[in-house]
C-alpha cells in the first residue's frame, strides 16, 4: 500500500471511531458501541503505527484527520469513562460493593468538564505542547478541590476516587486519540 492509502485507512478508522463514539451516548448503545469505539481506536492506532512511511495527503485531508481525532476524543471519552465506572461500581463476589455513584451528585458537571478536559488535552498534544496537560489538570484539580474536600469531611463518598478514575480515563482516551493523529502527521 502507498503512504497515502495508509493515511486514508487511518482517517476512515477515525471516522468510524467517531460514529461509534456518538452512538455510545445512548443507553441502548452503551454496551455495544463503547467496546466498538475502543476497538476501532485501537485499530486506527495499530494502522498508524505500522508503516514506516505514512502520509495523510493534502492539507484538507490532514485537517479532516485532526478534526476526526478531536471528535473521537471529545465524544468517545464520556462513554468510555462511564463504562469504566460501571466496572468499578459492580458488586463483588461476596455481595459487597464499593461504589462511587454517590460521588456523582457531589461532582456535578462532570460530563461537561470531561468534554472540555479532553478537548484541551487533545489540542495540547496535537499542537505539540504536552505541557498543556499539566495546565489542564491543575485547573481541574484547583477547581474541584473545594468539592472534594467538602465531600470527604466526615463521610466517605468516594468523590476523590471518582475524580481520579474519571480524570485518568478521560486523559488517557484523549491522549490515545491524539497519538493516532500525531503518528500520521
C-alpha positions as semicolon CSV with decimal commas, in nm:
position;residue;x (nm);y (nm);z (nm)
1;X;0,000;0,000;0,000
2;X;0,111;0,354;-0,066
3;X;0,173;0,602;0,217
4;X;-0,143;0,791;0,111
5;X;-0,350;0,472;0,134
6;X;-0,228;0,417;0,490
7;X;-0,331;0,772;0,576
8;X;-0,674;0,720;0,419
9;X;-0,722;0,398;0,615
10;X;-0,639;0,573;0,943
11;X;-0,880;0,854;0,853
12;X;-1,155;0,601;0,777
13;X;-1,094;0,422;1,106
14;X;-1,104;0,752;1,297
15;X;-1,431;0,838;1,122
16;X;-1,574;0,501;1,227
17;X;-1,445;0,560;1,581
18;X;-1,625;0,896;1,589
19;X;-1,954;0,745;1,467
20;X;-1,930;0,460;1,720
21;X;-1,849;0,713;1,995
22;X;-2,155;0,919;1,906
23;X;-2,371;0,606;1,919
24;X;-2,222;0,519;2,261
25;X;-2,402;0,809;2,427
26;X;-2,742;0,633;2,411
27;X;-2,840;0,396;2,689
28;X;-2,904;0,111;2,449
29;X;-2,586;0,172;2,254
30;X;-2,353;0,196;2,552
31;X;-2,299;-0,179;2,590
32;X;-2,226;-0,238;2,221
33;X;-2,081;0,085;2,087
34;X;-1,840;0,168;2,369
35;X;-1,637;-0,151;2,320
36;X;-1,661;-0,095;1,943
37;X;-1,522;0,256;1,993
38;X;-1,228;0,115;2,188
39;X;-1,157;-0,148;1,923
40;X;-1,180;0,099;1,636
41;X;-0,941;0,342;1,804
42;X;-0,700;0,054;1,874
43;X;-0,722;-0,046;1,508
44;X;-0,655;0,313;1,399
45;X;-0,354;0,327;1,632
46;X;-0,225;-0,004;1,502
47;X;-0,256;0,106;1,140
48;X;-0,097;0,444;1,214
49;X;0,198;0,278;1,386
50;X;0,255;0,001;1,129
51;X;0,414;0,157;0,819
52;X;0,746;0,334;0,823
53;X;0,610;0,600;0,588
54;X;0,256;0,728;0,613
55;X;0,105;1,034;0,452
56;X;-0,224;1,200;0,542
57;X;-0,238;1,352;0,195
58;X;-0,327;1,707;0,107
59;X;-0,380;1,985;0,358
60;X;-0,757;1,927;0,359
61;X;-0,706;1,557;0,434
62;X;-0,478;1,645;0,726
63;X;-0,735;1,891;0,856
64;X;-1,004;1,621;0,831
65;X;-0,781;1,380;1,023
66;X;-0,726;1,635;1,301
67;X;-1,099;1,716;1,323
68;X;-1,196;1,348;1,331
69;X;-0,939;1,285;1,603
70;X;-1,081;1,572;1,806
71;X;-1,437;1,446;1,761
72;X;-1,334;1,096;1,865
73;X;-1,151;1,233;2,169
74;X;-1,439;1,450;2,285
75;X;-1,726;1,213;2,204
76;X;-1,562;0,884;2,295
77;X;-1,419;0,972;2,634
78;X;-1,752;1,013;2,811
79;X;-1,893;0,668;2,734
80;X;-1,555;0,504;2,793
81;X;-1,530;0,670;3,134
82;X;-1,892;0,578;3,219
83;X;-1,822;0,217;3,121
84;X;-1,516;0,216;3,344
85;X;-1,727;0,349;3,635
86;X;-1,975;0,067;3,572
87;X;-1,692;-0,184;3,608
88;X;-1,562;-0,016;3,923
89;X;-1,907;0,002;4,082
90;X;-2,022;-0,352;4,011
91;X;-2,086;-0,578;4,313
92;X;-1,806;-0,804;4,431
93;X;-1,832;-1,182;4,452
94;X;-1,902;-1,164;4,827
95;X;-2,201;-0,933;4,765
96;X;-2,039;-0,617;4,896
97;X;-1,999;-0,314;4,679
98;X;-1,766;-0,021;4,677
99;X;-1,950;0,244;4,486
100;X;-1,855;0,582;4,358
101;X;-2,206;0,650;4,229
102;X;-2,292;0,879;4,520
103;X;-1,993;1,091;4,429
104;X;-2,161;1,178;4,100
105;X;-2,403;1,401;4,285
106;X;-2,115;1,575;4,463
107;X;-1,909;1,625;4,148
108;X;-2,173;1,799;3,939
109;X;-2,095;1,894;3,582
110;X;-1,853;1,608;3,533
111;X;-1,970;1,533;3,180
112;X;-1,912;1,887;3,058
113;X;-1,587;1,922;3,246
114;X;-1,471;1,595;3,089
115;X;-1,562;1,715;2,740
116;X;-1,362;2,034;2,787
117;X;-1,075;1,847;2,951
118;X;-1,048;1,600;2,662
119;X;-1,064;1,880;2,405
120;X;-0,786;2,071;2,582
121;X;-0,565;1,764;2,628
122;X;-0,613;1,662;2,265
123;X;-0,540;2,012;2,138
124;X;-0,228;2,039;2,356
125;X;-0,085;1,712;2,229
126;X;-0,168;1,764;1,862
127;X;-0,023;2,116;1,879
128;X;0,299;1,970;2,019
129;X;0,264;2,131;2,362
130;X;0,241;1,840;2,610
131;X;0,294;2,083;2,898
132;X;-0,066;2,190;2,835
133;X;-0,180;1,869;3,002
134;X;-0,028;1,990;3,330
135;X;-0,214;2,319;3,294
136;X;-0,545;2,143;3,226
137;X;-0,505;1,905;3,519
138;X;-0,400;2,184;3,755
139;X;-0,702;2,396;3,662
140;X;-0,931;2,096;3,709
141;X;-0,777;1,999;4,043
142;X;-0,792;2,353;4,184
143;X;-1,148;2,392;4,061
144;X;-1,262;2,063;4,216
145;X;-1,064;2,084;4,539
146;X;-1,336;2,255;4,747
147;X;-1,596;1,998;4,641
148;X;-1,360;1,707;4,705
149;X;-1,260;1,843;5,044
150;X;-1,622;1,907;5,149
151;X;-1,730;1,564;5,027
152;X;-1,464;1,383;5,227
153;X;-1,517;1,578;5,554
154;X;-1,700;1,347;5,789
155;X;-1,838;1,099;5,536
156;X;-1,672;0,874;5,279
157;X;-1,841;0,939;4,944
158;X;-1,582;0,810;4,703
159;X;-1,564;1,151;4,535
160;X;-1,184;1,157;4,532
161;X;-1,169;0,809;4,379
162;X;-1,427;0,902;4,116
163;X;-1,236;1,221;4,037
164;X;-0,908;1,033;3,990
165;X;-1,056;0,746;3,789
166;X;-1,254;0,979;3,566
167;X;-0,959;1,210;3,509
168;X;-0,721;0,927;3,422
169;X;-0,969;0,760;3,187
170;X;-1,050;1,088;3,017
171;X;-0,688;1,198;2,974
172;X;-0,575;0,857;2,852
173;X;-0,855;0,849;2,595
174;X;-0,774;1,197;2,464
175;X;-0,406;1,109;2,457
176;X;-0,473;0,794;2,257
177;X;-0,678;0,989;2,002
178;X;-0,403;1,250;1,975
179;X;-0,138;0,979;1,936
180;X;-0,312;0,841;1,628
181;X;-0,315;1,184;1,466
182;X;0,045;1,261;1,563
183;X;0,164;0,926;1,421
184;X;0,012;1,013;1,084
185;X;0,122;1,377;1,067
